[in-house]
């Protein structure tokens, strides 16, 4: 079956709204692993939803004409906009829909002042769910918008995202995220190993049937 390509929203480069600030996406392999795991698994989970956009390390410009007002979440999720490539999330070009779910993965280079600034930004410009994970401490903080403000979720171990449907398990040495069907988020290496194991099991089953 042919799968149609997603609609593109790729626009010519506009130097008024830069695509990059010159900083690396991640400062270490742990931060990079978590960014790619969250991005890849969310993109796969919502691959059939034409009106869900998932990205990582993408600049968000919420106010037209104010390029100084921007931030780049590690991972982001939006419902109500088509899939497709973007140089940045310029909100006025996206039916004025803000980012709805954002993830930040802490690294040693993140200062308290920087993270307070990000929280204030997300609260001011309409984020509905904000997740902040510290892999060194295995600590997850969650905020959910209630009556116009981001309110802290008290118990994050076992928390299920109302928008994403995914569950966060902090009972082990490292956080595990589960899909709505109960399957854990996996790295690309784990997914490849799983595929190879399933392929080997099918080959073994086929060989046993032929032998019978």
VMD Tcl script that draws the C-alpha trace (Angstrom):
set ca {
  {0.00 0.00 0.00}
  {1.36 3.40 -0.94}
  {1.57 5.82 1.97}
  {1.15 9.47 0.89}
  {3.89 11.86 1.82}
  {2.96 14.29 4.60}
  {2.16 17.87 3.59}
  {5.18 20.12 3.74}
  {5.29 23.45 5.47}
  {8.90 24.13 4.51}
  {9.39 27.83 3.87}
  {12.31 29.83 2.48}
  {14.88 30.82 5.04}
  {14.04 34.05 6.86}
  {17.05 35.56 8.66}
  {14.65 37.47 10.90}
  {13.78 34.17 12.57}
  {17.00 32.09 12.72}
  {16.83 28.30 12.69}
  {19.72 27.87 15.10}
  {21.55 29.63 17.91}
  {24.79 27.74 17.30}
  {24.46 25.65 20.47}
  {24.56 21.82 20.36}
  {21.33 19.86 20.66}
  {22.76 17.88 23.57}
  {25.73 18.24 25.93}
  {26.30 14.54 26.54}
  {25.23 11.10 25.35}
  {22.66 10.60 28.13}
  {20.82 13.78 27.24}
  {20.99 12.91 23.54}
  {19.69 9.40 24.19}
  {16.67 10.67 26.07}
  {15.90 13.31 23.44}
  {16.02 10.74 20.63}
  {14.05 8.14 22.61}
  {11.25 10.58 23.42}
  {11.17 12.10 19.95}
  {11.40 8.82 18.04}
  {8.83 6.94 20.11}
  {6.34 9.82 20.14}
  {6.73 10.25 16.38}
  {6.10 6.53 15.91}
  {3.19 6.49 18.36}
  {1.40 9.29 16.49}
  {2.56 8.39 12.98}
  {-1.00 7.70 11.79}
  {-2.40 10.96 13.19}
  {-2.29 13.43 10.32}
  {-2.92 16.39 12.63}
  {-0.16 15.70 15.19}
  {3.29 17.26 14.83}
  {6.31 16.00 16.80}
  {9.80 17.53 16.71}
  {12.99 18.01 18.69}
  {15.21 21.02 19.31}
  {13.04 23.34 17.20}
  {12.87 27.08 17.81}
  {9.45 28.34 18.89}
  {8.60 31.95 18.03}
  {5.22 32.73 19.65}
  {4.98 36.44 18.77}
  {5.23 37.79 15.25}
  {7.70 40.62 14.86}
  {9.58 39.70 18.05}
  {12.34 37.29 17.07}
  {14.00 37.83 20.46}
  {11.09 35.98 22.10}
  {11.99 32.35 21.46}
  {13.01 29.06 22.99}
  {13.81 25.58 21.72}
  {12.37 22.67 23.74}
  {14.25 19.39 23.61}
  {11.11 17.58 22.42}
  {7.72 19.03 21.50}
  {4.24 17.82 20.54}
  {1.32 19.67 18.95}
  {-2.17 18.51 18.02}
  {-4.10 20.38 15.36}
  {-1.34 20.97 12.81}
  {-0.18 18.79 9.90}
  {3.02 16.84 9.77}
  {5.80 18.22 7.62}
  {9.19 19.87 7.79}
  {9.64 23.20 9.57}
  {12.56 25.56 9.99}
  {10.99 26.74 13.26}
  {7.58 26.95 14.90}
  {6.37 30.41 13.95}
  {3.07 30.39 15.74}
  {1.28 32.90 13.51}
  {1.88 30.54 10.56}
  {0.43 27.59 12.51}
  {-3.13 28.84 13.04}
  {-1.77 30.56 16.16}
  {-1.57 27.17 17.91}
  {1.13 27.08 20.62}
  {3.23 24.07 21.54}
  {1.08 21.90 23.78}
  {3.51 19.38 25.30}
  {7.22 20.05 25.84}
  {10.05 17.98 27.32}
  {13.32 19.24 28.70}
  {16.21 16.90 29.59}
  {18.53 18.43 32.16}
  {22.28 18.46 31.70}
  {25.02 19.87 33.99}
  {25.21 22.99 31.83}
  {21.61 24.04 32.56}
  {21.49 26.73 35.24}
  {18.62 27.30 37.65}
  {18.04 30.73 36.11}
  {17.81 29.22 32.62}
  {15.26 26.63 33.70}
  {13.19 29.22 35.59}
  {13.16 31.26 32.39}
  {11.96 28.28 30.39}
  {9.19 27.57 32.89}
  {8.02 31.19 32.74}
  {8.09 31.06 28.94}
  {6.03 27.87 28.77}
  {3.53 29.15 31.29}
  {3.13 32.50 29.56}
  {2.77 31.20 26.01}
  {0.29 28.39 26.51}
  {2.01 25.04 27.04}
  {-0.47 22.52 28.46}
  {1.96 19.90 29.80}
  {5.62 20.48 30.72}
  {8.00 17.62 31.58}
  {11.45 18.20 33.07}
  {13.63 15.09 33.52}
  {16.97 14.98 35.31}
  {18.64 11.70 34.24}
  {21.48 12.08 36.75}
  {19.06 12.12 39.69}
  {16.34 10.10 37.90}
  {13.95 12.88 38.87}
  {10.89 13.82 36.84}
  {8.94 17.03 37.37}
  {5.60 17.53 35.66}
  {3.40 20.58 35.31}
  {-0.09 20.68 33.86}
  {-2.09 23.76 32.91}
  {-4.99 24.35 35.28}
  {-7.07 27.53 35.11}
  {-4.49 29.26 32.97}
  {-1.39 28.37 35.05}
  {1.09 25.53 35.04}
  {0.53 23.58 38.25}
  {2.96 20.97 39.57}
  {1.85 17.33 39.58}
  {2.63 15.97 43.04}
  {3.10 12.28 42.20}
  {4.98 11.74 38.95}
  {5.78 8.04 39.42}
  {2.96 6.33 37.55}
  {1.71 9.60 36.03}
  {-0.22 9.19 32.76}
  {-0.19 12.13 30.36}
  {-3.77 13.23 29.60}
  {-2.73 14.38 26.12}
  {-0.22 11.70 25.12}
  {-1.59 8.70 26.98}
  {1.91 7.59 27.98}
  {2.90 6.49 31.50}
  {6.07 7.34 33.44}
  {7.61 4.72 35.74}
  {10.27 5.89 38.22}
  {10.42 2.74 40.32}
  {13.70 1.47 38.81}
  {17.23 2.83 38.44}
  {16.18 4.86 35.39}
  {12.85 6.22 34.19}
  {10.83 4.01 31.85}
  {8.10 5.46 29.64}
  {5.26 3.20 28.51}
  {2.99 3.51 25.50}
  {-0.80 3.28 26.00}
  {-0.58 -0.41 24.97}
  {1.88 -1.11 27.80}
  {4.98 -1.43 25.59}
  {8.03 0.53 26.80}
  {9.75 3.27 24.83}
  {12.89 1.74 23.30}
  {16.10 3.04 21.81}
  {16.80 2.43 18.12}
  {19.28 -0.30 19.11}
  {16.67 -2.02 21.28}
  {14.09 -1.79 18.50}
  {16.53 -3.31 16.01}
  {17.40 -6.13 18.42}
  {13.69 -6.79 18.98}
  {13.05 -6.95 15.23}
  {15.96 -9.34 14.70}
  {14.78 -11.58 17.53}
  {11.23 -11.69 16.14}
  {12.62 -12.48 12.68}
  {14.77 -15.30 14.09}
  {11.80 -16.75 15.99}
  {9.68 -16.75 12.83}
  {12.47 -18.44 10.88}
  {12.81 -21.08 13.57}
  {9.04 -21.64 13.61}
  {9.01 -21.97 9.82}
  {11.90 -24.45 9.90}
  {10.16 -26.55 12.55}
  {6.95 -26.65 10.49}
  {8.88 -27.74 7.39}
  {10.62 -30.45 9.41}
  {7.29 -31.75 10.67}
}
mol new
graphics top color blue
foreach p $ca { graphics top sphere $p radius 0.5 }
foreach p [lrange $ca 0 end-1] q [lrange $ca 1 end] { graphics top cylinder $p $q radius 0.2 }
display resetview
